[in-house]
Amino acid sequence: MLILRCPNCGIDADETELAPGGEAHLRRVGPEASDDAFEGYLFHRENPRGVHFERWRHAAGCGKWFHAARCTQTLEVFGTYSAQVTDPPQDIRDAITARRPGWRWRDIE
Ligand SMILES: [Zn+2]
């Protein structure tokens, strides 16, 4: 069972209390973007076997959104953090690197 700590209220919530919101850190495109870029923003999502960043809502709790970094293969949770950031915080990236040496995500080192 997936258990995530809501960073908004501090409660450890199991998956029955949470609502998934898909991939985190999507980059919006502007009106000048090409059709291909806009299609990518609307429809293309990462679906990795391994480290992934996701949006979750504490639906049966405080109702607020947050982000989680976890492994889709093992359900190992690396951490949760505010949904108000555009990139994963450094402490989350450090936690992932400590457990998955050599791991990289997009252009983040
Ligand atoms: Zn909460």
py3Dmol code that shows the C-alpha trace and the ligand (Angstrom):
import py3Dmol

protein = """\
ATOM      1  CA  MET A   1       0.000   0.000   0.000  1.00  0.00           C
ATOM      2  CA  LEU A   2       1.234   3.433  -0.887  1.00  0.00           C
ATOM      3  CA  ILE A   3       1.541   5.783   2.083  1.00  0.00           C
ATOM      4  CA  LEU A   4       2.462   9.432   1.551  1.00  0.00           C
ATOM      5  CA  ARG A   5       3.018  12.129   4.187  1.00  0.00           C
ATOM      6  CA  CYS A   6       0.966  15.184   3.302  1.00  0.00           C
ATOM      7  CA  PRO A   7       3.372  18.140   3.600  1.00  0.00           C
ATOM      8  CA  ASN A   8       0.429  20.473   4.213  1.00  0.00           C
ATOM      9  CA  CYS A   9      -0.992  18.844   7.346  1.00  0.00           C
ATOM     10  CA  GLY A  10       1.753  16.341   8.247  1.00  0.00           C
ATOM     11  CA  ILE A  11      -0.474  13.262   8.261  1.00  0.00           C
ATOM     12  CA  ASP A  12       0.649   9.933   6.804  1.00  0.00           C
ATOM     13  CA  ALA A  13      -2.148   9.160   4.373  1.00  0.00           C
ATOM     14  CA  ASP A  14      -2.681   5.837   2.635  1.00  0.00           C
ATOM     15  CA  GLU A  15      -3.757   5.656  -0.966  1.00  0.00           C
ATOM     16  CA  THR A  16      -7.453   5.440  -0.084  1.00  0.00           C
ATOM     17  CA  GLU A  17      -7.229   8.992   1.299  1.00  0.00           C
ATOM     18  CA  LEU A  18      -5.421  10.374  -1.727  1.00  0.00           C
ATOM     19  CA  ALA A  19      -6.435  11.339  -5.248  1.00  0.00           C
ATOM     20  CA  PRO A  20      -3.825  11.128  -8.017  1.00  0.00           C
ATOM     21  CA  GLY A  21      -3.215  14.184 -10.148  1.00  0.00           C
ATOM     22  CA  GLY A  22      -0.770  12.881 -12.717  1.00  0.00           C
ATOM     23  CA  GLU A  23       2.726  13.985 -13.553  1.00  0.00           C
ATOM     24  CA  ALA A  24       4.216  16.877 -11.597  1.00  0.00           C
ATOM     25  CA  HIS A  25       6.270  19.767 -12.926  1.00  0.00           C
ATOM     26  CA  LEU A  26       4.640  20.070 -16.326  1.00  0.00           C
ATOM     27  CA  ARG A  27       5.965  23.046 -18.274  1.00  0.00           C
ATOM     28  CA  ARG A  28       3.210  25.112 -19.819  1.00  0.00           C
ATOM     29  CA  VAL A  29       3.712  26.439 -23.308  1.00  0.00           C
ATOM     30  CA  GLY A  30       2.812  29.933 -24.445  1.00  0.00           C
ATOM     31  CA  PRO A  31       0.601  31.065 -27.302  1.00  0.00           C
ATOM     32  CA  GLU A  32       3.645  31.333 -29.570  1.00  0.00           C
ATOM     33  CA  ALA A  33       4.417  27.615 -29.169  1.00  0.00           C
ATOM     34  CA  SER A  34       4.264  25.259 -32.106  1.00  0.00           C
ATOM     35  CA  ASP A  35       1.445  22.778 -32.534  1.00  0.00           C
ATOM     36  CA  ASP A  36       3.853  19.955 -31.645  1.00  0.00           C
ATOM     37  CA  ALA A  37       4.885  21.672 -28.412  1.00  0.00           C
ATOM     38  CA  PHE A  38       1.273  22.294 -27.471  1.00  0.00           C
ATOM     39  CA  GLU A  39       0.359  18.684 -28.239  1.00  0.00           C
ATOM     40  CA  GLY A  40       3.231  17.556 -26.027  1.00  0.00           C
ATOM     41  CA  TYR A  41       2.030  19.746 -23.168  1.00  0.00           C
ATOM     42  CA  LEU A  42      -1.530  18.457 -23.460  1.00  0.00           C
ATOM     43  CA  PHE A  43      -1.025  14.776 -24.108  1.00  0.00           C
ATOM     44  CA  HIS A  44       2.512  13.493 -23.575  1.00  0.00           C
ATOM     45  CA  ARG A  45       3.393  12.259 -20.111  1.00  0.00           C
ATOM     46  CA  GLU A  46       6.329  10.434 -18.657  1.00  0.00           C
ATOM     47  CA  ASN A  47       5.625   6.900 -17.534  1.00  0.00           C
ATOM     48  CA  PRO A  48       8.943   5.747 -16.119  1.00  0.00           C
ATOM     49  CA  ARG A  49       9.773   2.500 -14.455  1.00  0.00           C
ATOM     50  CA  GLY A  50      11.612   4.020 -11.538  1.00  0.00           C
ATOM     51  CA  VAL A  51      11.828   7.520 -10.100  1.00  0.00           C
ATOM     52  CA  HIS A  52       8.795   9.639 -10.856  1.00  0.00           C
ATOM     53  CA  PHE A  53       7.343  12.936  -9.657  1.00  0.00           C
ATOM     54  CA  GLU A  54       3.600  13.043  -9.187  1.00  0.00           C
ATOM     55  CA  ARG A  55       0.828  15.359  -8.041  1.00  0.00           C
ATOM     56  CA  TRP A  56      -1.446  14.095  -5.279  1.00  0.00           C
ATOM     57  CA  ARG A  57      -4.357  15.612  -3.406  1.00  0.00           C
ATOM     58  CA  HIS A  58      -5.104  14.758   0.211  1.00  0.00           C
ATOM     59  CA  ALA A  59      -8.754  14.259  -0.728  1.00  0.00           C
ATOM     60  CA  ALA A  60      -9.963  12.681   2.535  1.00  0.00           C
ATOM     61  CA  GLY A  61      -7.871  15.015   4.669  1.00  0.00           C
ATOM     62  CA  CYS A  62      -6.939  18.653   4.251  1.00  0.00           C
ATOM     63  CA  GLY A  63      -7.920  18.628   0.553  1.00  0.00           C
ATOM     64  CA  LYS A  64      -4.713  20.304  -0.577  1.00  0.00           C
ATOM     65  CA  TRP A  65      -2.405  19.346  -3.435  1.00  0.00           C
ATOM     66  CA  PHE A  66       1.207  18.301  -2.994  1.00  0.00           C
ATOM     67  CA  HIS A  67       3.990  16.610  -4.928  1.00  0.00           C
ATOM     68  CA  ALA A  68       5.579  13.248  -4.244  1.00  0.00           C
ATOM     69  CA  ALA A  69       8.795  11.694  -5.498  1.00  0.00           C
ATOM     70  CA  ARG A  70       8.642   7.932  -5.549  1.00  0.00           C
ATOM     71  CA  CYS A  71       9.750   4.830  -7.394  1.00  0.00           C
ATOM     72  CA  THR A  72       6.987   3.369  -9.551  1.00  0.00           C
ATOM     73  CA  GLN A  73       8.663  -0.022  -9.511  1.00  0.00           C
ATOM     74  CA  THR A  74       9.158  -0.500  -5.761  1.00  0.00           C
ATOM     75  CA  LEU A  75       6.719   2.112  -4.328  1.00  0.00           C
ATOM     76  CA  GLU A  76       9.657   3.527  -2.340  1.00  0.00           C
ATOM     77  CA  VAL A  77       8.851   7.110  -1.412  1.00  0.00           C
ATOM     78  CA  PHE A  78      11.725   9.589  -1.540  1.00  0.00           C
ATOM     79  CA  GLY A  79       9.719  12.465  -0.130  1.00  0.00           C
ATOM     80  CA  THR A  80       6.770  14.773  -0.487  1.00  0.00           C
ATOM     81  CA  TYR A  81       6.815  18.537  -0.852  1.00  0.00           C
ATOM     82  CA  SER A  82       4.767  21.583  -1.685  1.00  0.00           C
ATOM     83  CA  ALA A  83       2.938  21.759  -4.988  1.00  0.00           C
ATOM     84  CA  GLN A  84       3.909  25.444  -5.193  1.00  0.00           C
ATOM     85  CA  VAL A  85       7.397  24.789  -6.574  1.00  0.00           C
ATOM     86  CA  THR A  86       8.417  24.450 -10.216  1.00  0.00           C
ATOM     87  CA  ASP A  87      11.249  21.954  -9.651  1.00  0.00           C
ATOM     88  CA  PRO A  88      11.892  19.236  -7.057  1.00  0.00           C
ATOM     89  CA  PRO A  89      13.601  20.706  -3.955  1.00  0.00           C
ATOM     90  CA  GLN A  90      17.293  19.961  -3.478  1.00  0.00           C
ATOM     91  CA  ASP A  91      16.706  17.796  -0.380  1.00  0.00           C
ATOM     92  CA  ILE A  92      14.366  15.559  -2.391  1.00  0.00           C
ATOM     93  CA  ARG A  93      16.886  15.293  -5.241  1.00  0.00           C
ATOM     94  CA  ASP A  94      19.618  14.476  -2.702  1.00  0.00           C
ATOM     95  CA  ALA A  95      17.442  11.746  -1.139  1.00  0.00           C
ATOM     96  CA  ILE A  96      16.884  10.184  -4.562  1.00  0.00           C
ATOM     97  CA  THR A  97      20.565  10.388  -5.493  1.00  0.00           C
ATOM     98  CA  ALA A  98      21.529   8.760  -2.176  1.00  0.00           C
ATOM     99  CA  ARG A  99      19.338   5.748  -2.974  1.00  0.00           C
ATOM    100  CA  ARG A 100      19.679   5.776  -6.781  1.00  0.00           C
ATOM    101  CA  PRO A 101      23.263   6.852  -7.581  1.00  0.00           C
ATOM    102  CA  GLY A 102      23.565   8.201 -11.084  1.00  0.00           C
ATOM    103  CA  TRP A 103      19.903   9.081 -11.273  1.00  0.00           C
ATOM    104  CA  ARG A 104      18.953  12.052 -13.464  1.00  0.00           C
ATOM    105  CA  TRP A 105      15.712  13.772 -14.231  1.00  0.00           C
ATOM    106  CA  ARG A 106      15.279  16.029 -17.261  1.00  0.00           C
ATOM    107  CA  ASP A 107      17.917  18.723 -17.100  1.00  0.00           C
ATOM    108  CA  ILE A 108      18.401  18.544 -13.329  1.00  0.00           C
ATOM    109  CA  GLU A 109      21.742  17.198 -12.187  1.00  0.00           C
TER     110      GLU A 109
END
"""
ligand_1 = """\
1
ZN
Zn -3.137 17.030 4.172
"""
view = py3Dmol.view(width=600, height=400)
view.addModel(protein, "pdb")
view.setStyle({"model": 0}, {"cartoon": {"style": "trace"}})
view.addModel(ligand_1, "xyz")
view.setStyle({"model": 1}, {"stick": {}})
view.zoomTo()
view.show()
